[in-house]
Amino acid sequence: MKEVDIHKRGKLPLHLETSEMLAREIKAGILLDGERLEPERQMAKRLGIAVGTLRKSLAVLESNGMLERIQGSGNYIRHVDDDKTIYGFFRLELTQGGGLPKATTLAVDKVAGTDEINFAENDTYYRIRRSRFLNDTEAALEEIWLDASLVEKPIKQSELSDSLYQYYKEVLGFWIARVEDSVSVSSVPEWKPATFCANAPDTFGFVTRYSWDQLGRQVEYSKTWFDTRTTRYVARWK
């Protein structure tokens, strides 16, 4: 497993960041099915976290079926088809695989719909623009349109988590149950920060996503532009 600086973290608890990082490496095949992890104290020292924090992370993986802990033997990786992790719907990863998703929110605005975006009942949306990182690599730009009728109190930029899906579930009371993605290429948006992905080509990989909640309501539409020099879109089935 590759070393990564997990101290430059967002709003997810450190043990969840660690478990998500490991889960993405399992999905990417960096950590192989049946592979035995290094001893916990050694692993915690390499990651620069407390042993107790690491054990909480491993417990999360175990509860998701991605780890088997055998007393007196060690911790063993298990691949599963059902992905219950926080970033289970997040399809971008580093070209070499994995990468812990992080985000910087650039703007949150309440806006009316467009000809393209017209699914909300009252035609009002929260438009959220973010820059995305994988570990500390600049990876993508996101524009998310969220049905404003689902939000009781105004969304504050400072409240948003690295994982919007986690925010939806914990703060807004719904969760994303199904998504539909389309992948193509597109010019980078005009609101791209000047210093983000410096010297990148004018054309990025491009993903549009429709998202539905557990009640079958379309609640979100998003656009993602990703730098193909460092990042790829991956969907895995078994």
N, C-alpha and C positions, 0 to 999 in steps of 0.2 A: 504493500500500500504506500502511496506517495505521501510525503510530508506536506502539510499545508498550514499556513498561519491562520488558525481559527480564532485568534484573539481579536482580530479586526471584525467584530461581529455586529449584527444588527439587533433586532428586538426579540428574536427567538432565544429561549434559555440555552445556555451553552451545551447542556447534555442533549438537547434536541438538535442543535446544529451538528454536534458530533455524530449522532445517530443518523441524521439525514445525509451527511457526508459519506458515511460508511455504506448506507443503503444505496446511494447513487453509484458507488464503486462496485457494489455487488451487481446491480443491474447492468453496469457497463462491462462486466466480466473482468474487471481489474482484480477483484477478490473472487476467487473461483469456488464453485459449489464443492463442499467438502473440505475446503482449505482450513487449516488450523491457524487461528490468530496467535500472534506472539503473546507471551505472558502479560497479564494485565498491568502490572507495575511497570514493565518495560514499555508497553504501548502507551500508557499514560504519560510517562516521562518524555517519550518521543513527541507526543502531541502537545506537551506542555500544559496538561490539565491534571487535576487531582484524581486519584484512583477512584474515589467515591463518585465523581462526575462521570468517569468512564463507565463504571459499573451501572449507573443509571441509564447511560446510552445503550449499553449492551442489553439491558433489560427491555428497552423499547424495541430493539431489533428482535429479541426473543419473542416478545408478545406479538410481533408482526410475522412470525414464522421464518425470519431471515437468519436466525442464529440458533444453534443448539449448544447448550452449556452442559458438559458432561463432567460430573464431579470427579476430581482426581485426574482428569485427562486434559481438559481445556475447552476453548470456545471454537465451534466449527460453523463455517458459513453454509447456509442453506438457501438455494434459489427457490423462489415461489412465483406463481403466476399472478396471484392477487396482490396488488401493491396498495397497501394501506398507509403509506408514508405521507408526510405533509406535501412533498413535492412529487407525488405520484402522477400528476397530470403535467408536470413540467418536462417538456420534451427537448430542451436545449442542453447540450453538454459540450465540454471541451473536445477538440478534435481527437485528443488522445484518450477521451473517456472521462466521465465523472465531472466533478467540479461542484462546489457548494454554492447554490444560488444566493446572491445578495442583491439589494436594490437601493437606489437613491431616488427618492421622489422629487421630481422637478417642479410639478405644478398639479394642483387640484382645483378644478373649476366646475361650477354648475352651469350647464349649457342646454340649449334646445337640440333636438335631433336634426338629422340631415336626411336627404333622399336615400342615402345608404343605410342610415341607422335610424330605425323607426319602430322598434319593438316595444318600447315602454308605454304603459297605459296612458300616462299623462304627457308623454313626449318630452320628458325632462330627465337629464342624465348627470351623473358625476363623471367628468372626464379626467382621468388620472394619467399623467405622463411620467415615465420613470426611465432611468438608465439601469441596465442590468449588468451584473458581474458574475463570473464563475470563479470561485476562489477570489483572487484579486485581479483577474483578467477582464478588461472591458469586453463585453460580449454582445449586448443588444440594447435596443430602445423599445419601449412598450407604450402603447396608447390604449387604455382600458375605458370602455364606456359602460357604466353601471346604472341600472334602472334606479332613479332617485326615489321612487315611491317606496323602495325597500329600506330606506334610511330615515330613521326618526330624528336623529340629531345631525347637524351639519358635520361632514367629514373634515377633520383637521389633518393637515399634511403631517404633523408631528406624531399622529396616532398610528399611522400606517406601518404595518409590519413588513419585513422582507417578503413574507408570504401573504398575499392578499386573500388567498383562499382560507388561510387560517384566521385572518381578520374577519372575513365574512361569517365564519362559523362561530367564533368566540364573541364577536361584538354585534353582528347584525342578525344572527340567529338562523341563518340558512347555510347550506353548503352545496358545493358544485358536485353534481352526480354524473353528469355526462357532458362531453365536449365534442365538437366537430371542427377539425382543422383542415385548412387548405394551404398548400405550400407552393410558393413561386419565387419570383425575384421582383424587386422594386427599388426605385430611387429612395435615398434616405430622406426623412421628413425635414421640412424647412426649420423645425424647432430643435433639431439636433444641436447639442452644445458644441461649440467650436473646438473644444479640446478633447471631446470624446471620440475614441477610436481614430486617433490622429493618422493622417495619410491613408485612410481607408479608401477603397474605391467608391464611386458614386452609387453603385448598385450593391444592395445587400440581399441576403436571403430574406424572404418575407412570408410570414404566417398570419392568416386571419383565423380567428376562432369564435365560434358561437358556443355559449355555455348555458346549460340548464341546471336548475337546482333540484333538490330531492322531491319537489312537488310537480316537476315537469314544466316549470315556468322558465322561459328564456329570461335570464337576469343580467347577462353580460355579453358584450362583443369586444373583441380586442384585435389590435394589430401589433405585430412584433417584427422589427427589422434586426437581423443578426449578421454579424461580421463573419463571413465564411473563412477568413484567414485563421481564425482561432476557434470557431464555434460551428457545431453542426446540429441539425434537427434529427432526432432519433425516435422511432416508435418501435417497440419490440412486442412480438406475440409469440406464444408457444402453443 
